[in-house]
């Protein structure tokens, strides 16, 4: 199951997703995991596994919303 499938099934809430994104962007060196049912998604691992997200976060001049959307995409595509 992916994060997106869990989101559609309401196993991953907007609040949990927003909190995980915010925590990761505040300090990417700290471990952040989002709970999904009986599993979890390691946000840093999800980001590193998604080339587009890595590229967006490394680019200069990227806005906060662009960063948030890139991390959200990585989480929703990650496997639980």
MOGICOR-V30739 format. One record per pair of residues at least 24 apart in sequence whose ideal C-beta (glycine too) atoms are under 6 Angstrom apart, sorted by the first residue. I is the first residue (numbers start at 0). GAP is how many residues later the second one is. If there is no record, write none. Layout:
i->[I;I]
gap->[GAP;GAP]
This chain:
i->[0;1;2;2;2;2;3;5;5;10;10;11;20;20;20;23;24;35;38;40;40;40;45;45;45;46;49]
gap->[79;77;38;72;73;75;72;30;74;25;26;24;47;50;51;47;42;44;41;34;37;39;28;29;32;27;24]
